[in-house]
Amino acid sequence: MELASSFNTMCKSFNDNSQIGTVSTFSELVHTDFKGEVNALCWFRNLEGNF
């Protein structure tokens, strides 16, 4: 539950910023062009392990 809450908070902060786009796959990350104000992309991933 804690991770889901962190993800929702993170996504909301990125969605509130018109300069940051979000993607959900590596393919999207590679093939998404920066347009207009967007000058950064965020790719959220659930990594297994203890980081």
matplotlib code that plots the C-alpha trace (Angstrom):
import matplotlib.pyplot as plt

x = [0.0, 2.8, 4.3, 1.0, 0.6, 4.1, 3.3, 0.1, 1.8, 4.6, 2.3, 0.2, 3.2, 4.4, 0.8, 0.7, 3.9, 3.4, 7.1, 7.2, 5.5, 4.9, 5.3, 4.6, 6.9, 10.4, 9.1, 7.1, 10.2, 12.3, 9.6, 8.0, 9.2, 9.4, 6.7, 5.8, 6.8, 7.6, 11.4, 11.5, 9.9, 9.2, 9.0, 7.7, 8.7, 8.2, 11.7, 12.0, 14.5, 15.5, 16.8]
y = [0.0, 2.4, 2.0, 2.7, 5.8, 7.0, 6.3, 8.3, 11.2, 11.1, 10.9, 13.8, 16.0, 15.1, 15.6, 19.1, 20.1, 20.9, 20.3, 16.7, 13.9, 10.4, 7.1, 3.5, 1.5, 1.5, 1.7, 4.8, 6.4, 5.8, 6.9, 9.9, 13.2, 16.3, 18.7, 22.2, 22.8, 19.1, 18.8, 15.7, 12.3, 10.1, 6.3, 4.8, 1.2, -1.3, -2.7, -5.9, -6.0, -3.9, -0.6]
z = [0.0, 0.8, -2.7, -4.3, -2.3, -3.2, -6.9, -6.8, -5.2, -7.7, -10.7, -9.4, -9.0, -12.6, -14.0, -12.3, -14.2, -17.9, -18.6, -17.5, -19.6, -18.3, -20.0, -18.9, -21.2, -22.5, -26.0, -25.1, -23.5, -26.6, -29.2, -27.4, -28.8, -26.7, -27.8, -26.7, -23.1, -22.4, -21.8, -19.6, -19.4, -16.3, -16.6, -13.4, -12.9, -10.1, -9.5, -7.6, -4.8, -1.8, -3.1]

ax = plt.figure().add_subplot(projection="3d")
ax.plot(x, y, z, "-o")
ax.set_aspect("equal")
plt.show()
